[in-house]
Amino acid sequence: MRVGIALTSLAATVAAASKLQVVAEWTQVEYDWSDADRDAAIASGEFIPEHNAMTGLKVCGPETGCKKDMIFATVPRWATVVPGTLNEIVRNASGAPLFRPWPNRESQDPHNCEAIQYVQSMEIDPEGVMWVLDVGRKYFAKPDNAVDLSCPPKMVLIDVNTEKVLSSYIFPADVAPPDGAFLNDLALDLKHQVAFISSTGNNASDLGALVVYDRKHQRSRRFEDTSTHAATDTAQIRPLEIHGTDYTKQLSGFPTDGIALSPSLDRLYWCALGGYHMYSVSADALRSFKSSQQDVLETLVEHGLKPDISDGMSFGSDGDLFFGGLTTDSVYRWTPGTPLKDAAVVAKSDKLWWVDTFAWGGHGDMWVTSNRLNLWFFGGIDFSGKIGPNFRILKLDVGTNSYMDGEPLLTV
């Protein structure tokens, strides 16, 4: 019987891996410029390839609000000399995928606070509007003592089809402290034109929180609780071992990261990057600026322990929640109301080494980025290509579409 179970599990794992399609992959991030310009930028110190890592991802096309098929990816300005933090993925004459700063490089001038400074994540709504989270502060990873706090965090809305900025909102310091907030990921409530945002601050001025941005009324609020802070019991539950190395000490201190809105708009879910717990609150209470912190807290539900820690996550239009498995190179699928620990593995492969961000293609396909971030941050990443690509965009058929497709009709 045990042999039969093991063989069934192995077959399921092989089948899950076979669903994965690699859309693009890189040993190091490569931008859309000539070899001469690249070499000159490296020689002058304006571009250090090792400082560039891909994280965020969104795709859109005629079915999802854009006039043509487009892929967007972000390169955080965790470190200096990152030419493009928000990029469209294009291909050169030989078919190689490249990062092209979008809408253009000038719009991302790191010396101009009115420009985009550092994008971790974004979302594109069905109207073709990209909601861009600009962290503001930058260079807090590499090199030492290079952190730049000169620009505030903001939300920038851009029409994808015209490339015009529709609005720019600066978050007040009591909502997103400019010296500590890390506006990481977001989920959109189309009916109310609200963005729910995770702030993975992990520092004295921001221990981790949920941020709400109300587009119609140009206002924002913050919800913070021990559930949005770093988990304190990770080591007791299960050490965080990734490809043979224990990262429990390095990762367990990171607070809320993954965030997802149910398509019914009733619950907002989140989890800490370094923790196994999953939480949710009433989305109605959180988006109501009449609700107090206590009102929101009274709706808090802990859903149990995930089978693995995760970075990004997203709901499908069918009401299932998808999240990555950082210690298992996996993607999980969970139906709320069922035991969280029994979430199903829908993909498992070493190509999924650190699943970061999710996106939706509109044809029953889910897209993800993987990026070996544990090696980029804590040492060991190889940019020579000897151990294969470090950064990948992949997709797989999951039979559902974006959570936004399942939301009530847009109300403006």
URJONOR-V454914 format. One record per residue. SS is DSSP state (helix for helix, strand for strand, loop for the rest). Layout:
ss: [SS,SS]
This chain:
ss: [loop,helix,helix,helix,helix,helix,helix,helix,helix,helix,helix,helix,helix,helix,helix,helix,helix,helix,loop,loop,strand,strand,strand,strand,strand,strand,loop,loop,loop,loop,strand,loop,loop,loop,helix,helix,helix,helix,helix,helix,helix,helix,helix,helix,loop,loop,loop,loop,helix,helix,helix,loop,loop,strand,strand,strand,strand,strand,strand,strand,loop,loop,loop,loop,loop,loop,loop,loop,loop,strand,strand,strand,strand,strand,strand,loop,loop,loop,strand,loop,loop,loop,loop,loop,loop,strand,strand,strand,strand,strand,strand,loop,loop,loop,loop,loop,strand,strand,strand,strand,strand,loop,loop,loop,loop,helix,helix,helix,loop,loop,loop,loop,loop,loop,loop,loop,loop,loop,strand,strand,strand,strand,strand,strand,loop,loop,loop,loop,strand,strand,strand,strand,strand,strand,loop,loop,loop,strand,loop,loop,loop,strand,loop,loop,loop,loop,loop,strand,loop,loop,loop,loop,loop,strand,strand,strand,strand,strand,strand,loop,loop,loop,loop,strand,strand,strand,strand,strand,strand,strand,loop,loop,loop,loop,loop,loop,loop,loop,loop,loop,loop,loop,strand,strand,strand,strand,strand,strand,strand,loop,loop,loop,loop,strand,strand,strand,strand,strand,strand,loop,loop,loop,strand,loop,loop,strand,loop,loop,strand,strand,strand,strand,strand,strand,loop,loop,loop,loop,strand,strand,strand,strand,strand,loop,loop,helix,helix,helix,loop,loop,loop,loop,loop,helix,helix,helix,helix,loop,loop,loop,strand,strand,loop,loop,strand,strand,loop,helix,helix,helix,helix,loop,loop,loop,loop,strand,strand,strand,strand,strand,strand,loop,loop,loop,loop,loop,strand,strand,strand,strand,strand,strand,loop,loop,loop,loop,strand,strand,strand,strand,strand,strand,helix,helix,helix,helix,helix,loop,loop,loop,loop,loop,helix,helix,helix,helix,helix,loop,loop,loop,strand,strand,strand,strand,strand,loop,loop,loop,loop,loop,loop,loop,strand,strand,strand,strand,loop,loop,loop,strand,strand,strand,strand,strand,strand,loop,loop,loop,loop,strand,strand,strand,strand,strand,strand,loop,loop,loop,loop,helix,helix,helix,loop,strand,strand,strand,strand,strand,loop,helix,helix,helix,loop,loop,strand,strand,strand,strand,strand,strand,loop,loop,loop,loop,strand,strand,strand,strand,strand,strand,loop,loop,helix,helix,helix,helix,helix,helix,loop,loop,loop,loop,loop,loop,loop,loop,loop,loop,loop,loop,strand,strand,strand,strand,strand,strand,strand,loop,loop,loop,loop,strand,helix,helix,helix,helix,loop,loop,loop,loop,loop,loop]
